Amino acid sequence: MLPVNLITELQQAFPSDRFYTDPVDCYSYAYDNSRKIFPPDAVLFPLTTQEVCHIISLCNRYHVPIIPRGRGTGTAGGSLPEFGGIALSMERMLNIISVDPANRVIVAEPGVLNQTVQDAAKPHGFFWPPDPSSAHFSSIGGNIATSAGGPHAVKYGTTREHVLGLKAVTGTGDLITTGCYTTKGVVGYDLTRLLIGSEGTLAVITEATLKLTALPVTVTGITAHFSDLSSCTKAIVNVMALPQLPSALEFLDAGSLNLIRGRYPDMLPLNTHAMLMIEVDGFSEDITSSIAATLDACHTDGLIHAQQANDTTALWQARKALSPLLKEIAPKKINEDVVVPVDTLPQFLKGLTSLSAHYNLHNVNFGHAGNGNIHVNLLINPDDVEEVARAERCLDEIFDLVIKLRGTLSGEHGIGSEKRAFVSKEIDSVTLNLMRNIKKLFDPNDILNPGKLFPP
């Protein structure tokens, strides 16, 4: 329950269509793509940075939790109001403040969709590289909060590499400005990169200066089909060792391919048990040599065939449909986005196969193999208590394997509430305590997205 005085002050500052208190109205903001439900006590829709400052100042005074939120596409429970409080929806801060081709910059508010940024940049010959599968309906604020990636991160990097500066409001209601407008700048601590990926626990982003990249002149695709997983993973290592870096390198295992066959029966050969979707971009004169080198790198013992595919639209649609397809066939999936060094992928995927067999679990794996970023999906029946327990033990061992291989627990989804119990596997206690102290400096009363990121 919110304090009565806080409700009164907010009602004086915001019209009823931007301040929800009815539980029915608030319910749409009780969940994200993690499928867990925690209803907020209220929802606020700010339109300006000044309003965000006012809201957070009030919540800080009354010690009321405030949970920043984009479009709710996250899978890690990062925007769940676990302790009640106010869901701060940034979805109505929709202004693109400026498009500056000469400096390769777009300045935008956090509610602007990723796709809207792409549409604004394209007429000038540019794009914004972060490309999560939710790009058509996720906001740049959410992309920044989790340092979102996507298929093209193998060449262009994640969100962290494409933000020059931010305006944000701390847990005390103070406005801070980080970074600069130029691609070079070394004045002071790099607070921009600190805020990116902090999942709304340090400050609420209200404006972002985004660094644009020139659209490639030519883009072409390669598909490679393999008879076994081992040959496929060897090809991944070979491709990533080339000087010609692919712009995307996606891996699909046998389970993923069977899902696609179920929806698109004639798309894939039946003898394909692992597959790579590779994209190469650049100047036209360089593409020919890049394709030849990539095709040669795919020639491992189990290669069935590899070929250039100038139109990979259907395949990319099928790849992006994998997560929704998994939800259709399984009552529940444990979906992880772990990352391991590329040269350890053969060892990691072999270990995954062994662990899923040991725990008698159905496992589907796909993902951004060029970064070593594999989406591990354990498909379980949530009503089967024994199977759920097996899955939890299996997941624990999967994370141990990731850390053993010098990997990381999350490449793009973030920690939120789903992975926080495992964070101490990767980060030592001294470093965790330093992070907690940084949180206290930004948010002394722990009102910003409390309970996220850190293990209990």
Salt bridges, closest charged atoms under 4 A:
GLU9 OE2 - ARG61 NH1 2.92
GLU51 OE1 - ARG18 NH1 2.82
GLU82 OE1 - ARG420 NH1 2.78
GLU82 OE1 - LYS452 NZ 3.88
ASP131 OD2 - HIS152 ND1 2.51
GLU161 OE2 - ARG193 NH2 3.94
ASP190 OD2 - ARG193 NE 3.99
GLU250 OE1 - ARG319 NE 2.71
GLU250 OE2 - HIS368 ND1 2.67
GLU279 OE2 - HIS152 NE2 2.49
ASP281 OD1 - LYS155 NZ 2.49
GLU328 OE1 - ARG263 NH2 2.92
GLU336 OE1 - LYS419 NZ 3.25
ASP337 OD1 - HIS413 ND1 3.77
ASP337 OD1 - LYS419 NZ 3.00
GLU386 OE1 - ARG390 NH1 2.27
GLU387 OE2 - ARG390 NH2 3.77
ASP396 OD1 - LYS425 NZ 3.10
ASP400 OD1 - LYS425 NZ 2.65
GLU412 OE2 - HIS368 NE2 2.96
GLU412 OE2 - HIS375 NE2 3.00
GLU418 OE2 - LYS36 NZ 2.87
ASP443 OD2 - LYS439 NZ 2.75
ASP446 OD1 - LYS439 NZ 3.48
